[in-house]
Amino acid sequence: PDVWYREMRDVGPVHYDAERTCYDVFRFEDVQRVLSDHANFSSQRAGEELTSQSIINMDPPKHMKYRQLVAQAFTPKAIEALAPRIEEIAKELLDEVANQPGFDIIRDFSYPLPVIVIAEMLGVPNEDREKFKHWSDIVVKGVDFEAGETIEDNMKLRHSVTQELGAYFAQVIQSRAIQPSNDLITALLASEVDGEKLTIPELLGFCFLLLVAGNETTTNLIGNTMLSLLETPANWERLVREPDLLNSAIEEGLRFRSPAQSMNRFTKEPVEIGGVTIPEGTEVIAWIGSANLDPEKFDRADEFVIDRNPNPHIAFGMGPHFCLGAPLARLEGRIAIQALMNRFPTMKLVEGAEFKTVASPIIYGLKSLPVVR
Ligand code: HEM
C-alpha cells in the first residue's frame, strides 16, 4: 500500500471514492483531525451485529460513561501487574517449539499469545481455552477463502459461531453473577451507568469488542515488528546487543507497519477538510497507515529506524477513542519480543520464503513468518 499512500498524499490527500461512496483521507494532520474531531466526524455506525452495542460505536458524552467501566482494568498500572503471567504464557509457547529447527512466529507464538491473555482477563476457565480460541478465531477471521469457501459460507459460519460464543459468554456471565471472581466479567456485572446495571447485550458487546479489537492487532504488532527487525539482520543483531532499544523498536514497528491501517467515521454535517467539503452523512476513511508514513511528519518516513525518538505515530488512534488496550498491547509486544531475543538470539527469516500479508484493507499483518534458529 505504501506506493498508493504516497501518491494519494501528493495528488489526492482528501479523495472521493465514487465506487464506495466514501472519502479517503491520507495526510497525518487530516487523519489526526478525523479521528479526534468527534463533533464533526461521528463514530456512530450502523454497525456489525457483534459490536453494535459497544464503545467503539458511541460518541461523547455517552461514550465516556461506558468507556470508564472498563478503563480501570486497562490502566498501565493494572496492566503491568499481568506481566509475570504473560511471561509465563510466552515461555510455555516457546517451550513447545524449542526443540525444532524452525517455527512460525505467527502460528506458534504471536497468534495464541493475546487470545490466551484476554481469555484469562475476561475469566474464561482454563479448560475452555481451546474451545474459546477456536470460536474467537472464526469471529475475527472468518473462513479460509483460499480454500474455496464463499462469502456466504463465511456469513453462515460466523453467524453460528457468534451464537455459540454469545451463549458461552452468557453462561460465564451467569455463573459470575452467582459466584463473583477476580475478572473483567465480574467487574462489568457490578458496574452501573446512570444508576442502571448493564444489559446482557451491552455485556456481550464489551466481550466481543475486546476479542475483535485486541487479538489480531496484537498478533500483528508482534509479527510486523519481528519482520521489520529480521528483514534487516543488522537491526535484530543490534537489538540483541542493546535490549534497551526494545521499546523504541516496538513503537517503530507500530508506525512502520501499523496493524490497524484505517478507521472510519461519518460526517454529521458538511465539513471542510484539506480544502475539500465533505457532505453530511458521508463515510470518511482515516488512513492511519498512510499518516504514519507521511514525510511531512516523520524524517526518513519510509525507513524502519530502530531508535527513532520522538515517534509521534497514531497507530492506536487519537482522541476519545484512543485505543483502550494500548498498554496491554505494548506490554505483550515487549514480553513477546524479549522472550524471542532470550531464546533465539541468532534467529533468521527462512530464506526464499514469501511473506504474504492477510488480504484486508483495514488490517496489516502476515499470514505466516517462518524462522530458523
Ligand atoms: C480502539 C488499534 C490492541 C481494545 C482502537 C483504535 C485503534 C486501535 C486505532 C481507535 C479506533 C477508533 O478511533 O475508532 C490497536 C492496535 C493494537 C490494539 C494497533 C495492537 C497493536 C488492543 C488490545 C485491546 C484493544 C490488546 C484490548 C484487549 C480496544 C478498544 C477500543 C480500541 C476497546 C475502543 C476504544 C473506544 O472506542 O473508546 N484500537 N488496538 N486494542 N482498542 Fe485497540
Residues whose N, C-alpha, C, O or C-beta is under 5 A from the ligand:
A	BS01	HEM	I55 I56 R67 L210 A213 G214 T217 T218 L221 P259 A260 M263 A315 F316 G317 P320 H321 F322 C323 L324 G325 A326 L328 A329
